[in-house]
Amino acid sequence: MSAANHLAVLIERWFPDRLMRHRVSSNTIASYRDTFRLLFAFAQTRLGKSPSQLTLRDLDAPFIGAFLEDLETRRSACRIACSESRARVECGRCATAPRTTHI
């Protein structure tokens, strides 16, 4: 298989051409970077392939579906943990805050 079919090569070509030429924000670039990191970590676990070994064929519909489902599951778990943590902090603040009386 030629190097041109490897995902890393395709992404390296796409980033400068698409993102830099269109002057997207640094937040957009960071978002793409973080998403690719998550995708590569998922591929490493699921397919046993490092990012440099991935090809475009590896990203079939079942794989992408599983990746998106994994993201959704992790985000939901994170949201629940954050909500519970925030509730504990806010309840702690309420319990220790001095009571004031308004006249």
C-alpha positions, 0 to 999 in steps of 0.5 A, a space after each residue: 500500500 502506498 504512503 498516500 493511502 495512509 491516514 497520517 499522510 492524508 491528514 498532514 496534507 489536509 491540515 495546511 491546505 484546508 485549515 491554514 489557507 482558510 484562516 480558521 481560528 486557533 480554537 477550530 484547529 485545536 478542536 480538530 487536533 483533539 478529535 484526531 487524538 481521540 480517534 487515534 487512541 480509539 483506533 489503537 484500542 479497537 484495531 490495534 494500529 498506531 496512527 502511522 499504520 491507519 489507512 482510509 479503509 480502516 475508517 469504515 462506517 462500523 468503525 466511525 459509528 463505534 467511535 461516535 458511540 464511544 465519544 457519546 458514552 464518555 461525554 455522558 459519563 463526564 457530564 454526570 461526574 461534573 454535575 455531581 462534582 459541581 453539586 457537591 461544591 455548591 452544596 458545600 458553599 451553601 452549608 458554609 456560607 454565612 447567613 444574612 438577614 435582609 431587612 
